[in-house]
Amino acid sequence: MAEPEKVHVGEVLPPRTVSQLDGFAALRQIVDSAQTCVNVLAVEKTKQRKIAAYEGTEVAKIKAAESVLRQYFEQSFTERRAVFDGLLERLDSALEQGDGAVIGTVLNGTVDVARSSPLANAGDLSQIRAALDDPDHVWEL
């Protein structure tokens, strides 16, 4: 049997006699290529579904964590507001009385409270991520 000619995509072959064996081989190649294409598409669609499911899970985790964080900030800043209100009342009183020592103490306390972050004592952020990944983790505020 003669060696088949190399065919380039889009190239038209000159007319020749094609044997039954050549026709069967061409049909087999079409079937094999189509099957490979179908298999690749199925695998890629499965990957896309897995990615979409992962995305949905991660978005749900983010939204749940966001809800907890919002509640924490709301609670924390409500508590801080009460602290600031108390400090400012003491400052007003110290100003009315002309008590420089109390004014200095109150201002230092105000700056210290303002400088500290609500999450300063939360610890290592990798521990927070691990807690977010743990569906059984209980968040205590």
N, C-alpha and C positions, 0 to 999 in steps of 0.2 A: 504494500500500500504506500502510496506517495505521501510525503510529509505535507500536512495542510499549510496553506498560505497563511501568513500573519495578516490579520485584519485590523485596521484602525477604525476607531469609532467614526461613523459618518461616511466611511469609504464604501463605495459600491464596487462589488467584485464583477469582473467580466463574466459573461455567461459561460457556463461549463456544465457538464453532465454531473448530476449529483446522484450518488448511489443511495439505495434504500438505507444502508448503514449510516451514511452521512446525514440523511434526513432524521433518522432515529437519534443519532448523537446530538443533533441540533435541538430536537424536541426535548431530549433529556437535559440539555444545558439550560433551556428556557425554564423547564419545570424546577430544576435544582436552584437556579437563580431566583425564581419567584418564591420558592419555599424559604430560601435563605432570607430574602427580603421580608417575608411575612414573619419569620421567627425574630428577626432583628427588631421589627416594629413592635411585636408583642413584648419583647424584653424591654424596649425603651418606654413603652406605655406603662409597664409594670413599675419601672424606675420612677417615672413621672408621678404615678399614683402614690408611691412610697414617699417621694419628696413632698407631695401635696399633703399627705397625712402627717408627716413630720412637721411641716410648716404649721398646720392647724394645731398640732399639739403644742408647739413652741409658742405660738401666738396666744393660745389659751393660758399657758403658764405665765407669759408676760402680763396678760390682762389680770390674772389672779394676783400676781405679785404687785402689780400697779395698784390694785384695789387695796391691798394690805398696806402698801406704802402711803397711799393717800390717807387712809384712816390713821396711820401712825403720825404722819405730818399734822393732820388735823388735830389729833389728840396732843401731840407734842407742842404745837404752837398755841393751842388753847391753854396748856399749862404754862408755857412761856409768857403768854399774854398776861396771865394772872401774876406771874413773877415780875414782869415789867411794870404792870400797874402798881404793884406794891412798892417797887423801888422808886417809881416816879412820885408816888404819894409821900414817901419818906424824904425824897429830894425836895419836894415842895415845902414840907414841914421844916426841913433843915434850912432851906433858903429863908423862910419866914422868921426863923429863930436866929439866923445868922451864924449857924454852927458849922464852921469850916471843916472840922474833923469828920462830922457825919456826912457832909456834902462829898468830901473826898472818898470816904468809904462807900457811899451809895454809888458814886460814879464808877469807882473801880469794880464794884459788883455788877453794875449795868454792863460795863464793857466785857467783863468775864462771861456773863450770860450770853451776850450778843456774839462773842467770839466762838463759843462752843457750838459745834454742829449737833443737830439732833441725832445724827448717825455716828458721832465720834466714838461712842462706846460699843458700837455694833461688832467690832472685831474685823478679822480678816475677810475681805470680799470673796475669796475663794470658798470660805466656809459658808458664806451666804449663798453662793451658787450651788454648793452641795446640798444645802437645805432646800433650795428651790427645786432641785432635781429629785428630792426625796418626797414622794407623795404622802408619806406618813408623818412628815415633820409637822410639829405643832408650833405655831408662831405665838409667842407670848409678848404682849405689848405692855 
